[in-house]
Amino acid sequence: MIVMDQIAAMQALMRQYRREGKTIGFVPTMGYLHEGHTSLIDRARAENDIVVLSVFVNPLQFGPNEDFARYPRDFERDRRIAEQHGVDVLFHPEADEMYPEPLTVRAIVQARADVLCGRSRPGHFDGVATVLIKLFNIVMPDRAYFGMKDAQQVAVVDGLIRDLNFPIELVPVPTVREADGLAKSSRNVYLSPQERSEAPALYAALQAAASAVERGERSAAAIRRLLREHIEAHTHAEIDYVEVCSYPDLTPLETLAGTVLIAVAARFASARLIDNIIVELPKTGEQGDGKGEQPCFARS
Amino acid sequence: MIVMDQIAAMQALMRQYRREGKTIGFVPTMGYLHEGHTSLIDRARAENDIVVLSVFVNPLQFGPNEDFARYPRDFERDRRIAEQHGVDVLFHPEADEMYPEPLTVRAIVQARADVLCGRSRPGHFDGVATVLIKLFNIVMPDRAYFGMKDAQQVAVVDGLIRDLNFPIELVPVPTVREADGLAKSSRNVYLSPQERSEAPALYAALQAAASAVERGERSAAAIRRLLREHIEAHTHAEIDYVEVCSYPDLTPLETLAGTVLIAVAARFASARLIDNIIVELPKTGEQGDGKGEQPCFARS
């Protein structure tokens, strides 16, 4: 495994791979790797000649009161895990290498960003989009792998790649969970034992919502109420949002139809957790044929 | 010469060239080609295996009261000129192909854009940066060619390429002029015979400024006054700006030092014209050695 921290050397290496006709799969991360990340790496490993992992805690996507400074970091452990999972190139730049001077040009996300996590993290997705443009230009991948746990991020990246014509295929990968259903997250290490025992209630609430949809519930208000009541009954967390919206456009819905994202975010004392599911329903106005009426759970 | 109007087909072709190890030179234009453009094409032809010319009048970079609808267009003539100058691929997309839906993500230029032309054209460089990100991702060039007549545009593109890590070399090309000094521009066709006879005064004013600098003038205020008086004495145009700033940072200067852009813009009844020169001077605080005191006119 090659470890690099310089942009110019990285671009020279990636050009070389491309000249050799090799396909490149890219997994951008902020490190502190868990099974969610390794599922992305494994998928990239199966589909490409070269697998590139980036580990970079991007200051641009953290708000002034967020956890940039204390975001968990353990590069030696990340390096070991990357090597074990067959990563070819590990890109681990310092912030000064990525942002040597104030940016003269940056990206702003003007759709899909003002709902869900974007509402409580203003500027977050602008920072994500800007660093991804940089990383895409540095790594020049054929495919980029993102976890569906951050469904809104996947929707923003989908827009970024399509609208700015990056010659990259976006590969969304299902959320990896603990045995009790808690979505894997680097921020789970912040949880106290009590919080850790309550945290699976987020996914349990989403499963309860899915069951309600299966039973025929189509009211977004009813689904939101169900989510809120479940989380309030089973945790001490403060609910940040419970939302029901179209995917990937992220338009809030009153009636569930088409591809629907059901998403929650809750603040425990020491960590804010997010989770979501996607349900596939007939589009509004489509006539059910008797077979198509069962929702199909395409991604979770 | 291959003429293309579809993005996906264009990207497939460009990938093919890259796989074959060919170098790609790119000349982005809004068409209505003149000798300024053909100087870019000729330079790209001399330096690359493949030359790509784009002709696209980008609606995103025109303000609501600007000349998007009446911007001069003559695609058959452009096609003929491109062929004569050895262009390999002419990319000529419709606006619907470039912007099929509202953009979810776009670029904003947060430095180098609030002076010179940016002051009277709010949002102009955001539109330029956004379309260039798209075109760079579609054409995937090794080198991109821009005319120094739009010096501010070159400065913005310099920031865009560097800050967002596009693996592209920016090649600035000197302004091409009519025999009487008027900078070549697609907008020159708007000029009445009277305006056309007055228009060379812009470059004459810049030359007078250069002579003053050669004689030792270092006051930006004095240079601006000289420019303004010359243009007012020789034209009926309304001065939009006369500015003296560092290049490529575009910081307004009080005292000329280092690489200095001297730029003018003036509105005739039917066209707004711009022109500029760059002078190279010792940096502030540098001691002259007797030889280095003559300004060197690197680009015009």
Interface residues (C-beta under 8 A of the other chain):
Chain A: I7 Q11 R15 R18 R19 G21 E101 P102 L103 T104 V105 R106 A107 I108 V109 Q110 A111 R112 A129 T130 I133 K134 N137 I138 M140 V156 G159 L160 D163 L164 N165 F166 P167
Chain B: I7 Q11 R15 R18 R19 G21 E101 P102 L103 T104 V105 R106 A107 I108 V109 Q110 A111 R112 A129 T130 I133 K134 N137 I138 M140 V156 G159 L160 D163 L164 N165 F166 P167
